[in-house]
Amino acid sequence: MSVRSTLATAALLAGALVSDIAGSAQAAVGLDLHVVRPAEGESVAAGGVLKVSGSASDRGYPEPIMIDSVTVSIDGGPEIPAELRPGLPTTRTVFLFELRTPAPAVVGAHRVRVTATNDQLRTLSKSVQFFVVNQ
């Protein structure tokens, strides 16, 4: 093997390694979801209003991935679409979400599940436990 072909092979391998590392870095900064309310363990009045809010984000410029929807499910019930609005511009595509819905009437522990879906149909879900208390 000549020096020239050895250098060419090394350059190809280095390029593949850099491409693989970059691909892994892109995957690591993909779809993300933060549930702000209810906070873990938060108390809500029975029959009151349960506010579910936070942010969903994904890759930004130069090839942004948009957030198509955020849904909320309480105690395994039907998925309810949350209102989405664009967040402040950053290096990521950010959307803020909010849903106001009646809190469960049953006193005790409950679970809210939030699911974000991006424009590539990838989803990410997070669950938060909250407590309903008598007012």
C-alpha positions in Angstrom: 0.0 0.0 0.0 1.4 3.4 -1.0 1.7 6.3 1.4 -0.8 8.2 -0.8 -3.5 5.4 -0.5 -2.8 5.0 3.2 -3.4 8.8 3.7 -6.5 8.7 1.6 -7.9 5.8 3.6 -7.1 7.6 6.9 -8.8 10.7 5.6 -12.0 8.7 4.7 -12.0 7.1 8.1 -11.5 10.4 9.9 -14.4 11.9 7.9 -16.7 9.0 8.7 -15.8 9.3 12.4 -16.5 13.1 12.4 -19.8 12.5 10.6 -20.8 9.8 13.1 -19.9 12.1 16.0 -21.8 15.0 14.5 -24.8 12.7 13.9 -24.7 11.5 17.5 -24.5 15.1 18.7 -27.6 16.1 16.6 -29.5 13.1 18.0 -28.6 14.2 21.5 -30.1 17.6 21.0 -33.4 16.5 19.4 -36.9 16.6 20.7 -37.1 17.9 24.3 -40.0 18.5 26.7 -40.2 20.5 30.0 -43.4 20.4 32.1 -43.5 23.4 34.4 -47.0 23.1 35.8 -48.2 21.2 37.5 -44.9 20.8 39.4 -44.2 17.3 40.7 -46.3 16.9 43.9 -48.3 20.1 43.4 -51.7 20.4 45.0 -54.8 21.5 43.1 -58.3 22.1 44.5 -60.9 19.5 43.7 -63.1 20.8 40.9 -60.7 23.8 40.4 -58.7 24.6 37.3 -55.7 22.4 36.5 -53.1 24.4 34.5 -50.6 22.3 32.4 -47.8 24.3 30.9 -44.2 24.2 29.8 -42.1 24.1 26.6 -41.3 21.7 23.8 -38.3 22.2 21.5 -36.2 20.6 18.8 -33.4 21.3 16.5 -33.2 24.8 15.1 -31.3 26.5 12.3 -30.1 25.5 9.6 -32.6 22.7 9.3 -35.2 23.4 12.0 -37.6 20.7 13.2 -41.0 22.1 14.2 -43.2 21.1 17.0 -46.6 20.0 15.5 -48.5 19.3 18.7 -48.6 18.9 22.4 -51.3 16.8 24.1 -52.2 16.2 27.7 -53.8 13.2 29.3 -55.0 13.0 32.9 -55.0 9.6 34.6 -54.9 7.8 31.3 -57.9 9.6 29.8 -58.2 11.0 26.3 -55.5 13.2 24.9 -56.5 16.9 24.9 -54.6 19.2 22.6 -52.8 22.0 24.4 -52.5 25.5 23.0 -49.1 26.1 21.3 -47.3 29.4 20.7 -43.8 30.2 19.5 -41.2 30.7 22.2 -38.3 33.2 22.1 -35.9 32.5 19.2 -32.8 30.6 20.2 -30.6 28.0 18.6 -33.6 25.6 18.9 -37.2 25.6 17.7 -39.1 26.4 20.9 -42.9 26.3 21.5 -44.7 27.1 24.7 -47.8 25.1 25.5 -50.7 25.6 27.9 -53.9 23.8 28.8 -56.4 24.8 31.4 -58.9 22.1 32.2 -61.1 21.1 35.2 -59.1 19.3 37.9 -60.4 15.8 38.8 -63.1 15.9 41.5 -61.6 12.9 43.3 -59.3 13.8 46.1 -55.9 12.0 46.0 -52.9 11.4 43.7 -53.3 11.8 40.0 -51.0 11.8 37.0 -50.8 14.1 34.0 -49.0 12.8 30.9 -47.7 15.4 28.3 -46.7 14.3 24.8 -44.9 16.4 22.3 -44.9 15.5 18.6 -42.5 17.1 16.1 -42.9 17.4 12.3 -41.1 14.1 11.7 -43.7 12.4 13.9 -41.3 11.7 16.7 -42.8 11.9 20.1 -41.6 12.4 23.7 -43.8 12.0 26.8 -43.3 13.1 30.4 -45.5 12.4 33.4 -46.0 14.4 36.5 -47.9 13.3 39.7 -50.1 15.9 41.4 -52.6 15.8 44.2 -56.2 16.9 44.3 -57.2 18.3 47.7 -60.5 19.6 49.2 -60.7 23.4 49.2 
